[in-house]
Amino acid sequence: MEEERAHHRRANYTDNLQKQIKSNEMIRIRERQAFFEEGVKLDEEARARRAKLDDIKKKKIDELRLVSE
């Protein structure tokens, strides 16, 4: 009887430990995914800023060309 209780306690402990490990792994996966998505978002924002600056620069150069003619 005592041996059976000990077996159940060990089985419960093992199950709980495995659930905790799986939960922690899922948390790490979600955090890595969020980190990756943030990087993609920052890249897109930087690309948009560069495009806007290039557009402004082109307009300024065109304005200077018109003034110098």
N, C-alpha and C positions, 0 to 999 in steps of 0.2 A: 504494500500500500504506500509506504513512504517513498519507495523507489519510483513508483508510478507518479507521485506528486512531483518528485524531483525532475523526472523526465518532462512532465508538462511545464514546469517552471523554466527549464532549459529551452524547450521548444518555444514558449512564449517569448523568452528573452531573445532568442535567435530571430523570431519573426519581427519583433519590435526593432531590433538592430538593423535588420535588412530593410524594413520600411523607412527607418531614419536615413540609412545610407542612400536609398533610392530618392527620398525627398531632397536630401542635400545635393545629390547629383542633378536633379531637375532644376533646383534653384540656380546652380552654377551654369547650367545650359541656358536658362532664361537670361541670366546676367550677361553671358557672353553674347547672346543674340542681341540684347539691348545695346551692348557696347558696339557691336558691329553695325547695327542700324544707325546709331548716333554718328559713327564714322562716315557712313554713306551720306547721311544728312549734311554733315559738315562739309564734305567734298562738294555736294551739290550747291550749297550756299557759297562756297569759295568760287566755284565755277561761274555762278551767276554774278558775283561781284566782279570777277575778272572780265566777264562779257560786258557788263555795264561800264566799267572803266575803259575798256577798249573802245566802246561806242563813244564815250565822252571824248576820248583822245582823238578819235577819227574826226569827230565834229570840230574840235578845236583846230586840228591841222587844216581841215577844209576852210575854216574861217580865216586862218592866217594866210592861206593861199589866196583867198579872195581879196584880202586887204592888201597884200603885196602886189597884186596885179594891177 
